[in-house]
Amino acid sequence: MVIAASTPFSLSSVVFTRRRSYRHYSVPRVTASFSPEVSPLLRAAHHTVDSYVKSGMIIGLGSGEASDIAIRYLGQQLRSGSLADVVGVPMSVRSASEAAKSGIPLEKFRDGFQIDFAFHDADAVEEDSLIAVIGRRKHSQEDDYILRQKSILKAADEAVFMIKEEQYKAGLEGSIPVLVQSLNWLAIAEEIDDLYLGDAEVWRRASVGDAGPLGGDFPIITSDGHNILDVMFTTPIPSLAEVVKSLDVIDGVVDHGLVIKTRCTVVIAGETEVRTVTLQTSKVESSDV
C-alpha cells in the first residue's frame, strides 16, 4: 500500500509566560435573567461565568459554541465593572480571537503555568465518572489544539465542561480522537483496530473532506508532527477509564481526546434548566431559569 506524502502545516501557537496573583474583589456581580426562548447553551455559559469566575482569576478560555458565548459574556462583565483583573489563557486561535474581540486581556501558556479556572465545550461526558471527550471533528481550525486544550485543562485548579443534556450519559458511542506519531501511524492504527475489533473503526483524519480510512492524500499533520486517528465506536463504551488505560500503553500514541479531571464540574444545558454535576462531591444541583 502506498500512501501519498503530505506537507506539514502549522497554526499560530501561543506561548504563555507569567502567573498573576489571585485576588478576590467584593464588586457586585451583574446576573442575567432569561426568557424561555433563550438557548440552552447561553444559559449554561452565563451560569458558568456567574458561578465560577471571580475577579483576579487567570481563566483558561475554551473553544466551542458555549465557550464563545461565555467569553463574550465575560467580556461584558469586565466592561461593566462586575469583574476586574481577569486574564484569559486561550485554548485555540478561535478562543483567542473571541477574547480579543471581547476586550479580555490575554496571557500565554507554557508548562508549569498555573491557572485558577478553565471552561471548555465537551463533545460528550460520561455519566458518573465525568470523563470528557474533546476534539471530535467539527471545525477544521480546531484540529491542531487537542494537546493545548488538555494541557490547559490539566493545569487549571478547577474546570467546567459545558454540554447539552443529550451529551451526558453512560455507554457513550461515537469517535475518540487519538494523536499518534506520523511515521508509524498505520501500525498504531492496526494495533488500536485489533484492540477494539468489532466495536470500533479506526480512520486517519483528513485535512480536506472525508477521504476514507487512510486519510487520503492530505491527512492532518499537526504543528507537532502528529497524525490524528478517529477511533469510531459503533457500540456503547462500557468504561471510558478503561479506554484511557488501553490507549496510554500503546507505543506511538502521543495523547487522546479523553480528559480525566479530579476537580471537575459539568454544566448541563437543558431546555428549561441548568444542571451541574460535580465530581469532587458527587453532588447534582438543578436551577430553573
Order of alpha helices (4+ residues) and beta strands (2+ residues): alpha-beta-alpha-beta-alpha-beta-beta-beta-alpha-beta-beta-beta-alpha-beta-beta-alpha-beta-beta-beta-beta-beta
